[in-house]
Amino acid sequence: MSRPEPAQLGPNNTAAYQESMMRRAMANAQTARLRARPNPWVGAVLVDTYGVVYDGATHAPGGPHAEREALDAAGNNAQGATVFTTLEPCSHTGRTGPCTEALIDAGVARVVIGVTDPDANVSGRGIERLVAAGIDVVTSVLIKEVEQQLASYLTQRRTGRPHVICKLAQTLDGAIAAPDGTSKWITGESARRDVHRLRAESSAIIVGTGTVVADDPSLTVRDYTPPEHDDELGPLDPWRIVVGSTASSLHDHATTAPFESWDGPLDGLLDELGERGLLQVLVEGGATLAGAFHSLGLIDEYWLYLAPAIMGGSDAKSTFAGPGATTMAEVQRGTFVSATPLGDDLRIIYRPNSPRS
């Protein structure tokens, strides 16, 4: 079968076409979500002058980046092609060479980018290098969607601290435990599997000593299997951190062990974890720890797993311990990122309007 003439390629400059290809690049990026850390999970799509599409996704550290995989797949057909990538191509040498130079050497004609990379080693330099080489560059295509997909990487690069997700399973009236302390199980199996996926995507889980003493959780990834076998995947279990003055005394007795103890300011903990390169941490403690993170404004996203159940009354344990807003003017406002049915339950992702600095 003969290839069509280049003139028959079609409108690869239109907004609809660019968004379609960026969504395909995002789908490629999702396949790299677990293996790429601590690098960003990036997806790429290369469309050659005949309209043939080649896909790429970031490999484990030391392996090819998304753009390079797409270029390698296209070979000589990359000449004059359009490349779609979720994140600005790197312009520095790390474990691999700069993707900008690979794109230039391949002779691509256009690069379409989802979001600019805030990393100090890139931060617009990749775009500048491509433009200087005569390559047409388009930016901010599906930027909100791409920023959500790369939220934890972007937060860590912009603030120096990992992206903080607070996970809470609760009834419709905001109860996370019955008056007698029992909380298993508020939500069903589908929601619990989703939590295990969230654990696998997080670098660390943070809980308080009260949760360890009361529930003795393992905090491991037990009920989630990546969709496809990937030889580059490392261990899925996140590191465990227990916060509290008595945390160190629990090392020899808790199922949660091994874990790291922390008895200090929570913002100091995030500073240290950010310096280690952790991109995302999951606060999975009870009302006391969740309330402490919330009152300090340290939470980037709230993942609420709502069960179709009502506890009723005022004796049940509520979502956050400690004082809250005293007037409506003090109420934290935000945006619903998504609402997803999970079996009989509903997962709501909420993001505050005023992100932490």
C-alpha positions in Angstrom: 0.0 0.0 0.0 1.5 3.3 -1.1 1.8 6.2 1.3 -0.2 9.4 0.7 1.5 12.5 -0.6 2.6 14.9 2.1 0.0 17.5 0.9 -2.7 15.1 1.9 -1.7 15.1 5.6 -4.5 17.4 6.7 -5.0 20.2 9.3 -2.3 19.4 11.9 -2.3 23.1 12.8 -5.9 23.2 14.0 -6.7 23.4 17.7 -8.9 20.3 17.5 -6.1 18.2 15.9 -3.6 19.5 18.4 -5.8 18.6 21.4 -6.5 15.2 19.9 -2.8 14.4 19.6 -2.1 15.9 23.1 -4.7 13.6 24.6 -2.9 10.7 22.9 0.4 11.9 24.4 -1.3 12.1 27.8 -2.5 8.5 27.4 1.1 7.5 26.6 2.3 9.4 29.7 0.0 7.5 32.0 1.7 4.3 31.1 4.9 5.8 32.6 3.3 7.0 35.8 5.0 4.4 38.0 8.2 3.6 36.3 9.5 7.2 35.6 9.8 8.5 39.1 11.5 10.6 40.3 11.5 11.9 36.7 8.3 13.4 35.3 6.1 10.9 33.5 5.9 12.4 30.0 4.1 11.2 26.9 4.9 12.1 23.3 3.4 11.6 19.8 5.3 12.1 16.6 3.3 12.6 13.4 5.4 12.4 10.2 4.7 14.2 7.0 2.6 11.4 5.7 0.4 11.3 8.8 1.9 8.2 10.3 1.9 8.3 14.2 4.7 7.1 16.5 4.3 7.0 20.3 6.7 7.5 23.1 6.7 7.5 26.9 9.3 8.1 29.6 11.3 5.1 30.7 12.8 4.5 34.1 15.7 6.8 35.1 18.6 6.3 32.8 16.3 5.2 29.9 15.0 7.2 27.0 12.6 10.1 27.5 9.3 10.2 25.7 10.5 12.4 22.8 13.5 10.1 22.2 11.4 7.0 22.1 9.1 8.6 19.5 12.0 9.8 17.5 13.7 6.3 17.6 10.4 4.7 16.4 10.1 7.1 13.5 13.7 7.0 12.4 14.3 8.9 9.2 10.6 9.7 9.0 11.1 12.3 11.8 12.3 14.8 9.2 9.7 17.5 8.9 7.4 15.9 11.5 5.3 17.4 14.2 6.0 16.3 17.8 3.4 16.6 20.6 4.8 16.3 24.1 3.1 16.8 27.5 6.1 18.6 29.0 8.7 21.0 27.6 11.6 19.0 26.2 14.7 19.0 28.5 17.6 21.2 27.4 20.3 19.9 29.8 22.4 16.7 30.2 21.4 14.5 33.1 21.4 10.7 32.9 20.6 11.2 29.2 21.3 13.9 26.6 19.0 16.9 26.0 15.8 16.1 24.1 15.9 19.5 22.4 19.1 18.5 20.6 17.7 15.2 19.6 14.6 16.9 18.1 16.8 19.4 16.3 19.1 16.7 14.9 16.1 14.8 13.7 14.9 17.7 11.7 11.4 18.0 13.1 9.4 21.0 11.9 7.1 21.7 14.9 6.9 20.9 18.6 3.6 21.2 20.4 3.9 21.4 24.2 1.4 20.9 27.0 3.1 22.7 29.9 6.4 24.5 30.4 8.8 22.7 32.7 9.4 24.7 36.0 12.6 22.7 36.7 15.5 25.2 37.1 17.5 23.3 34.6 14.9 23.8 31.9 12.3 26.5 32.7 11.8 27.8 29.2 15.3 27.1 27.9 14.1 24.1 26.0 11.5 26.2 24.1 14.2 28.9 23.4 16.6 26.4 22.0 14.0 24.9 19.7 12.9 28.3 18.4 16.5 29.4 17.9 16.9 26.3 15.7 14.0 27.4 13.5 11.5 24.9 14.9 7.9 26.1 15.2 6.8 25.8 18.8 3.2 25.8 20.1 2.6 25.9 23.9 -0.2 25.5 26.5 -2.2 22.9 24.6 -4.6 21.3 27.1 -2.5 22.9 29.8 -5.1 22.4 32.6 -5.4 18.7 31.9 -1.7 18.2 31.5 -1.0 20.1 34.8 -3.4 17.8 36.6 -1.6 14.8 35.2 1.8 16.1 36.2 0.6 17.9 39.4 2.9 16.2 41.9 6.0 16.8 39.7 5.1 20.4 39.1 4.4 21.1 42.8 7.7 19.7 43.8 9.6 21.7 41.3 7.7 24.9 42.0 7.7 24.8 45.8 10.6 22.5 46.7 8.1 20.3 48.6 6.2 17.2 47.5 2.6 17.3 46.4 0.4 16.5 49.4 -2.7 14.5 49.0 -5.0 13.9 52.0 -7.1 10.8 51.5 -10.3 10.4 53.6 -13.0 7.8 53.5 -16.2 9.0 55.0 -20.0 8.8 55.2 -22.2 11.4 53.5 -22.5 13.3 56.8 -18.7 13.5 57.2 -18.0 10.7 59.7 -14.7 8.8 59.3 -15.4 6.5 62.3 -18.2 5.3 64.5 -18.4 6.5 68.2 -16.7 3.2 69.3 -13.8 3.9 66.9 -14.6 1.4 64.3 -14.1 2.5 60.7 -13.7 -0.8 58.6 -15.2 -0.6 56.2 -16.8 2.7 55.3 -16.3 2.2 51.6 -16.4 -0.8 49.3 -13.9 -2.9 47.4 -13.7 -0.6 44.3 -12.8 2.4 46.4 -10.2 0.5 48.4 -8.6 -0.7 45.2 -8.4 2.9 44.1 -6.6 3.8 47.3 -4.1 1.1 46.7 -3.4 2.6 43.3 -3.0 6.0 44.9 -0.5 4.5 47.3 1.5 3.0 44.5 1.7 6.4 42.8 2.9 8.1 46.1 6.5 8.2 47.3 5.5 8.0 51.0 2.5 7.6 53.3 2.3 9.8 56.4 0.2 8.7 59.4 0.1 9.6 63.1 0.9 7.5 66.1 -2.8 7.3 67.0 -3.6 5.5 63.7 -0.7 3.0 64.2 -1.8 2.2 67.7 -5.5 2.0 67.0 -5.4 0.2 63.6 -1.9 -1.3 63.2 -2.0 -0.8 59.4 0.5 -2.3 57.0 0.1 0.7 54.6 1.3 -1.5 51.7 0.1 -1.8 48.1 -1.8 -5.1 48.2 -4.9 -4.7 46.0 -3.6 -3.0 42.9 -1.8 -4.5 39.9 -0.5 -2.2 37.1 -2.5 -2.8 33.9 0.5 -4.3 32.0 3.7 -6.1 33.1 6.6 -3.6 33.1 10.1 -4.9 33.7 11.2 -1.4 34.6 8.9 -1.1 37.6 10.5 -1.0 41.0 8.7 -1.8 44.3 5.2 -0.3 44.6 5.1 0.0 48.3 5.7 3.6 49.4 7.9 4.6 52.3 6.0 5.0 55.6 6.4 7.9 58.0 4.8 8.0 61.4 4.4 11.4 63.0 4.3 11.9 66.8 6.4 12.1 69.9 6.0 8.4 70.6 6.6 7.2 67.1 10.1 5.9 67.7 8.8 3.6 70.4 6.6 1.7 67.9 9.3 0.4 65.6 9.5 -3.1 67.2 5.8 -3.7 67.5 3.8 -2.2 64.7 2.9 -3.9 61.4 3.6 -0.5 59.8 7.3 -1.1 60.4 9.8 -0.4 58.9 9.0 3.3 59.0 10.6 6.6 59.6 9.7 8.5 62.7 9.1 12.3 62.7 8.6 14.5 65.8 8.8 18.0 64.5 7.0 20.7 62.4 5.0 19.3 59.5 6.3 21.9 57.1 9.8 20.9 58.1 9.0 17.3 57.2 7.8 18.4 53.8 10.9 20.5 53.3 13.1 17.4 54.0 11.1 15.1 51.8 11.3 17.6 49.0 15.0 17.8 49.3 15.2 14.1 48.9 13.3 14.4 45.6 10.0 12.9 46.7 7.3 14.0 44.4 4.0 13.0 46.1 3.1 12.1 49.6 -0.2 10.7 50.9 -1.6 11.8 54.3 -3.6 8.7 55.4 -3.8 9.3 59.1 -6.9 10.0 61.2 -8.7 13.2 62.1 -5.8 14.6 64.2 -3.1 14.4 61.5 -5.5 15.5 58.7 -6.6 18.4 60.8 -3.0 19.5 61.5 -2.1 19.4 57.8 -5.4 21.2 56.9 -5.0 24.0 59.5 -1.5 24.7 58.3 -2.6 24.9 54.6 -0.2 22.1 53.6 -2.7 20.0 51.5 -2.7 20.4 47.7 -5.5 18.0 47.0 -8.2 16.3 49.1 -9.3 12.9 47.9 -12.7 12.1 49.5 -14.1 8.6 49.2 -17.8 9.0 50.0 -20.0 6.0 50.9 -23.7 6.0 50.4 -24.2 5.9 54.2 -25.1 8.3 57.0 -23.8 7.9 60.5 -26.3 10.3 62.1 -25.8 12.2 65.4 -22.9 14.1 66.7 -20.9 11.4 68.5 -19.2 10.0 65.4 -15.6 11.1 64.6 -15.5 13.9 62.1 -13.1 14.5 59.2 -10.8 16.9 60.9 -9.9 17.3 64.6 -9.2 20.7 66.1 -10.8 24.1 65.6 -12.1 25.0 62.1 -13.5 28.2 60.5 -15.5 30.4 62.9 -17.3 32.4 60.2 -18.2 31.8 56.6 -15.5 34.3 55.6 -12.9 31.9 56.9 -14.2 28.8 55.0 -11.7 27.4 52.6 -13.0 27.5 49.1 -11.8 25.4 46.2 -12.6 23.5 43.0 -13.8 20.1 42.3 -11.3 18.5 40.0 -13.3 15.4 39.4 -16.1 13.2 40.7 -15.8 9.5 39.9 -18.1 6.6 40.8 -16.3 3.6 42.2 -18.7 0.8 42.7 -21.4 2.1 45.1 -19.0 4.9 46.3 -18.0 8.2 44.9 -14.5 9.7 44.8 -14.3 13.4 44.8 -11.0 15.2 44.2 -11.0 18.8 45.6 -8.3 21.4 45.2 -8.1 24.6 47.3 -8.3 27.8 45.4 -5.3 29.2 47.2 -2.4 26.8 46.6 0.4 26.8 49.2 3.5 28.7 48.3 
